[in-house]
């Protein structure tokens, strides 16, 4: 019978043996790591020698260590140039994926007729990773030689391979990929199907419309949304198109949003009836997208629809509609915009201030003066900017008042707005600021006088060129050089 002390001795011996084995393994690993580092260093040195170092690198292509083979494949072109293809080509069949990938990547970069056959082997590799990454390399290189092979990968059993293949074909952009994209719209992976639809949109081939109409009944909302976006681009964004009409009335907001953004991205009078439907959608996001489409639709009726949306119950929708009216320069809707100057939502009031600047009607200065006294600084900033855009002498007192605003951002905006007015009164205020404003206002005022080449400011600027503040002096010197004073 073994005594307890004997058991302890046996256990202790086992621990010693285990530790000794671990230390030996660690030492062997450290030795292998050092040897690998030394070999890689030698290969880099050989590559730097050019043709003279090529034999050593070619020999390393058969090294038993994958890291060495992969490094040799990457370094050999520097020594042999295009002649390296024959040496590297066999490595696309290497048993180690990392080596095959290095070889494929180098061959794609080298290009040339001699690389075609080994690249095709890489695309047909039993390794899905090699197939997938080689497709990625070709897409990055925009290499159009392998459209047929990449199209074949769209039937690969691995979704990642199909995804990389379609991304590569999209990056290459060759119209020859059209039939492959058409087929891929039915892929069981919705992301791949969506990518195929987007690819067809990029090609803008009207033949795709019939196929997309068939896909419009897909059970995937993402696919339907993509089709809804695509059809207007292909000239089918009308309510006369049964598939598009169905998508405009789809039960999923994401799909209706796709239709609205499609009409936004391809504005046309024929899309106005659909935009009117979407402008009345129950989802505010869809209504906002429809507003963007109405903004760019070149018919007067679109502005009338926007004026209706300016009374929407959702403040974001109201603000979007007002901004859109301003962007259109829809002066006939200006009174509807003015009516929202006291809207309870600051976003809407900001939009009103911006739109009135777009309209640039002197008669709106009274409303802009109200907005320049708004409780919210962002509203006041935009109002002050718009006052400058109106640009009449009557704007000067309002901007002069803004120079005393409690918020620094409002005060800063008042200075360039005075410069934008550029009248005698505005320039007089700017000259006064050079001597009496705070540092930021003084520098900004000098810049405005410089931009307007105000010769009446020469004396003020000469004095500012002797100012104790370096920024003021520098700005004044630049201004005098520009004015010629």
Secondary structure, 3 states (H helix, E strand, C coil): CCCHHHHHHHHHHHHHHHHHHHHHHHHHHHHHHHHHHHHHHHHHHHHHCHHHHHHHHHHHCCCCCHHHHHHHHHHHHHHHHHHHHHHHHHHHHCCCHHHHHHHHHHHHHHCCHHHHHHHHHHHCCCCHHHHHHHHHHHHHHCCHHHHHHHHHHCCCCCHHHHHHHHHHHHHHCCHHHHHHHHHHCCCCCHHHHHHHHHHHHHHCCCCHHHHHHHHCCCCCHHHHHHHHHHHHHCCCCCCCCHHHHHHHCCCCHHHHHHHHHHHHHCCCHHHHHHHHHHHCCCCHHHHHHHHHHHHHCCCHHHHHHHHHHCCCCCHHHHHHHHHHHHHHCCHHHHHHHHCCCCCCCHHHHHHHHHHHHHHCCHHHHHHHHHHCCCCCHHHHHHHHHHHHHHCCHHHHHHHHHHCCCCCHHHHHHHHHHHHHHCCHHHHHHHHHHHHHCCHHHHHHHHHHHHHCCCHHHHHHHHHHCCCCCHHHHHHHHHHHHHHCC
